[in-house]
């Protein structure tokens, strides 16, 4: 049997920024202005609305018990990870709301990221965001630029390894990953990978390809 993985590029919302949300919002306001910020928020909200519709269609055509969920920024899986996702969903994080809906259909949330790599990246970003002046912020950005780039590469390799270790024959992986990442080159070529193009007909065709017996047909 085949292992299948759909890589879903996502745009993170401000609600996912945690304690840095206010500072990051202020930075966006200063750089782009309120009008562009508000339009960006509308665009992000529309993206998540459309993705929610797409995932609902996937769940209507696939046995949820066959799904493994991989989410960037999640360093723990299982019940504890699901509880963290539920808290985020309750706080209005659209990414976590969608992941929770998959869990409620039988999907299993897997540990996706390295806690150590996430912590290092967070501390660097926190230092940059909390800088007292723009020149200080620019200096810190320049200082940590290469390390942040390397951290993204290391995170991508770790995510691919977690998928390799946990996705079994006959299962479907759904990887929600920030659009700046490039996990695909690290995925085992034996896995039938589909990079989501947000065209529902293409997605359903990929789901059914070679696995018609596993797909729950509508009607």
N, C-alpha and C positions, 0 to 999 in steps of 0.2 A: 504493500500500500504506500501511498505518497503522503509526504508531509507538505502542507500548503501554508503559505504565509502571505497575508496582505499587509503591505507597508502603507500606512496612512499618514501623509504629511499634514501636520496641524499648525495652527497659529495660536499661540498661548494668549489667554485673556489676562487683563490686569488683576483679576480676582485670584489668579494663581501665584501672584508675587509675594503673598504673605505679608510679613512685617515691612517689606520694602515697597509695598504698593504705593503709599502716599508719596514717598520720595521719587519713585520712578514716574509717577503721574506728573509731578511738578517738573521733572526734567523734560518730559515730552511736551508739556505746555510751553516751556521756555524755548525749546528748539523748533517746534512746528507751529505753535499757536493753538488756541482753543478750537478754532473751526476745523482744522485738520485733525486734531485729536478726536473731536466728536465724530467726524466722518470715519476715522479709523475704528473707533469703538463700534459704530454701526456696521462696518464691513466685517469686523470680527464676529459680532453677534449673528450676522447673516450666515457667515461660514459655518458656525456651530449649529444653527437651525437646519441648514442643508445637510450637514453631516449626520445630524440626529435622524432625519428622514431616511438617509441612506442606510444607516445602521439598523433601523427598524425593518427595512426591507431585507437586509441580510438575515436578521433574526427570524423573519417570517419564512425564510427559505433554507434554514440550516438548523440542525439539532444543536441547541446551545451547549449540550454536554460534550460536544466535540471541540469547543472553542477554548483556546489558551489566549489570555490577554496580556499584552506587553505594553507598558506605559512608561514613557520617559519621565524621569524624576521620581520613580517609585523604587525604593531600595528594599522593599519587603513585600512578600506575597501572602497567599493564604488568607486565613480569617483576619489576622491583624491588618494586613494590607487592605482587605475589603472594608474594615472598619474605618481606616483612614480615608479611603475613597468616599465612604458614606458621609463622613464629616465634611469633606470638601463639597460633595453634592448638596448637602444641607445648606452650606454657605453660598450656594449659587454658582459654583464652578462648573461651567458647561461640560468640560472634558470629563470631570469626575461623574457628572450626572449620566453621561452616555456610558461610561465604563460600568457604573453601577447597574444600569439597565441590562447590560450583557451578563453581569454576575447573576442578576435575578432570573435570567433565562438559562442558567446552568453553567455559564462560562467560569473558568478558573483564572484568577489573577496571579501571575507569576512575578517573582522577584525579577526586576528588569535591570536595575542599575547598581553600581558599586557605591556603598555609603561613603567610603573614603573619598572617591572622586567627586561626588556630589558636594560633600562638605568643603573640600578645597575650593571648588568653583564658587560656591556660595560665599565663602569668606572673602574671596577676591572681589566678587561683584558688590558685596556689601561695603567693602572699603571704598570702592570707586563711587558708588551711589552716595555714601555718607560723607564724601569729601566736602569741605566747607566752602571751597571756591571752585569756579570753573577751571582755572589754570591748574589747581591741585588735582582736580578730577581728570583733566587731560594728561597730566604727568603720570598718574597712576594707571590710566588706560594704556599709555605707551609702554610703561614698565611691565605690565602683565599681559600684553597683547599676545606674545608668542606662547606663553603658558596656557592662556585660555584656549588658543587654537589647538595646542597639543592635548589639552584636557578633553576637548570635543572628540578628537580622534581616538583617545583612549576609551572614552565612554562608548563610542560607536563599536569598538572592538569588543568591549565587555558585553554590550547588549547582544551582539551577534553570538557571542559564546553562550550566553544564557539561553538564547533561543535554540541553539544547537543542542544544549544539554537537556532541555525540558520539553521540546516539541516532539511528539512521538508520531509514528506512522498512523495515518488515518485521522490526524487532528488538523485543525485549522487555527493558525496563529493570526491574531490581529495586533499589529504594532502601531501604536499611536506615538508619533515621533515628530519633534520640532522640525520645521522645514529647513533649518540651517544644518541639520545633521546629514550624514551620508553613510548610513548603515549598510545599504545594499551591497557594496563591493565586498563586505565581510561575511555575507550570508553564504552558507554552504550551497554550492550549485545543485546539489541533490534535492534541495527544497524547491518546490514549485512556488516561486515568488511572483506576486503581482503588485506593482506599485500603483496604488489607487489613483485613477484619473477622474474620479467622481462622476463617471458615466454609468448609471445604474445597469443598463443592459450589458455592458462589458463586465461589470462586477459579478452579476448573476451568471453570465456565461462562464467566467473563470471558476466560480463556485461549483458549477455543475460539470465542468470538464473532467471526464474520466471518473467521476464520482456520483453518477446519477442515482445510484442506490443509496447514497448517504444523504441526499438532498430531499427535504420535505417539500413536495410540490404543492403549490397553492391550490385551493379548491378541492 
